[in-house]
């Protein structure tokens, strides 16, 4: 199951990306996420295989994967059906 914040972060990476740092993601989502909360969500998305990381010892770059894009499409499809009921 995907949380709304996970979908929001995935959509942010898809639309504003393709490569963003954690602080850029926090700013782009316009949410009052603390660094620790955002990092936890990003690590959960990485474990699921929906994002990948890169960068260097000073910052981490997050990129959405094909699996992440598929998950967004699946989430949109499921919620479109619910809205039609």
C-alpha positions as a Markdown table, in Angstrom:
| # | Residue | x | y | z |
|---|---|---|---|---|
| 1 | Unk | 0.0 | 0.0 | 0.0 |
| 2 | Unk | 1.2 | 3.4 | -0.9 |
| 3 | Unk | 0.8 | 6.5 | 1.3 |
| 4 | Unk | -0.3 | 9.8 | 0.0 |
| 5 | Unk | 3.0 | 11.4 | 0.9 |
| 6 | Unk | 4.9 | 8.7 | -1.0 |
| 7 | Unk | 2.8 | 9.4 | -4.1 |
| 8 | Unk | 3.4 | 13.1 | -3.7 |
| 9 | Unk | 7.1 | 12.6 | -3.5 |
| 10 | Unk | 7.1 | 10.2 | -6.5 |
| 11 | Unk | 5.0 | 12.7 | -8.5 |
| 12 | Unk | 7.4 | 15.5 | -7.5 |
| 13 | Unk | 10.4 | 13.5 | -8.8 |
| 14 | Unk | 8.6 | 12.7 | -12.0 |
| 15 | Unk | 7.4 | 16.2 | -12.7 |
| 16 | Unk | 10.1 | 18.4 | -11.2 |
| 17 | Unk | 13.0 | 16.0 | -11.5 |
| 18 | Unk | 14.5 | 13.9 | -12.8 |
| 19 | Unk | 17.2 | 14.5 | -10.2 |
| 20 | Unk | 16.5 | 16.3 | -6.9 |
| 21 | Unk | 18.1 | 16.5 | -3.5 |
| 22 | Unk | 16.1 | 15.8 | -0.3 |
| 23 | Unk | 15.8 | 19.5 | 0.5 |
| 24 | Unk | 14.6 | 20.3 | -3.1 |
| 25 | Unk | 12.0 | 17.6 | -2.7 |
| 26 | Unk | 10.8 | 19.0 | 0.6 |
| 27 | Unk | 10.5 | 22.5 | -1.0 |
| 28 | Unk | 8.8 | 21.2 | -4.1 |
| 29 | Unk | 6.1 | 19.3 | -2.2 |
| 30 | Unk | 5.2 | 22.5 | -0.2 |
| 31 | Unk | 4.8 | 20.4 | 2.9 |
| 32 | Unk | 6.2 | 21.1 | 6.3 |
| 33 | Unk | 8.3 | 17.9 | 6.4 |
| 34 | Unk | 11.2 | 17.7 | 8.8 |
| 35 | Unk | 14.5 | 16.4 | 7.4 |
| 36 | Unk | 14.3 | 13.2 | 9.3 |
| 37 | Unk | 10.7 | 12.5 | 8.2 |
| 38 | Unk | 11.5 | 13.1 | 4.5 |
| 39 | Unk | 14.7 | 11.0 | 4.7 |
| 40 | Unk | 12.7 | 8.1 | 6.2 |
| 41 | Unk | 10.1 | 8.2 | 3.4 |
| 42 | Unk | 12.8 | 8.5 | 0.8 |
| 43 | Unk | 14.6 | 5.4 | 2.2 |
| 44 | Unk | 11.3 | 3.5 | 2.2 |
| 45 | Unk | 10.8 | 4.4 | -1.4 |
| 46 | Unk | 14.3 | 3.3 | -2.2 |
| 47 | Unk | 13.8 | -0.1 | -0.5 |
| 48 | Unk | 10.7 | -0.6 | -2.6 |
| 49 | Unk | 12.7 | 0.1 | -5.7 |
| 50 | Unk | 10.7 | 3.1 | -6.7 |
| 51 | Unk | 13.6 | 5.6 | -6.5 |
| 52 | Unk | 17.3 | 5.3 | -6.8 |
| 53 | Unk | 20.1 | 7.4 | -5.3 |
| 54 | Unk | 23.3 | 9.0 | -6.5 |
| 55 | Unk | 25.5 | 11.9 | -5.7 |
| 56 | Unk | 28.6 | 12.3 | -3.6 |
| 57 | Unk | 29.7 | 12.7 | 0.0 |
| 58 | Unk | 28.1 | 16.1 | 0.3 |
| 59 | Unk | 24.6 | 15.5 | -1.0 |
| 60 | Unk | 22.3 | 12.7 | -2.3 |
| 61 | Unk | 20.4 | 12.9 | -5.5 |
| 62 | Unk | 17.1 | 11.1 | -5.8 |
| 63 | Unk | 15.7 | 9.8 | -9.1 |
| 64 | Unk | 12.4 | 8.0 | -9.8 |
| 65 | Unk | 12.7 | 4.5 | -11.4 |
| 66 | Unk | 10.5 | 2.9 | -14.0 |
| 67 | Unk | 8.9 | 0.9 | -11.1 |
| 68 | Unk | 8.1 | 4.2 | -9.4 |
| 69 | Unk | 6.4 | 5.6 | -12.5 |
| 70 | Unk | 4.4 | 2.3 | -12.8 |
| 71 | Unk | 3.3 | 2.7 | -9.1 |
| 72 | Unk | 2.1 | 6.3 | -9.8 |
| 73 | Unk | 0.1 | 5.1 | -12.8 |
| 74 | Unk | -1.4 | 2.3 | -10.7 |
| 75 | Unk | -2.3 | 4.6 | -7.8 |
| 76 | Unk | -3.9 | 7.1 | -10.2 |
| 77 | Unk | -5.9 | 4.4 | -11.9 |
| 78 | Unk | -7.2 | 2.9 | -8.6 |
| 79 | Unk | -8.2 | 6.3 | -7.3 |
| 80 | Unk | -9.9 | 7.4 | -10.5 |
| 81 | Unk | -12.1 | 4.3 | -10.2 |
| 82 | Unk | -13.0 | 5.2 | -6.6 |
| 83 | Unk | -13.9 | 8.8 | -7.7 |
| 84 | Unk | -16.3 | 7.3 | -10.3 |
| 85 | Unk | -18.3 | 5.3 | -7.7 |
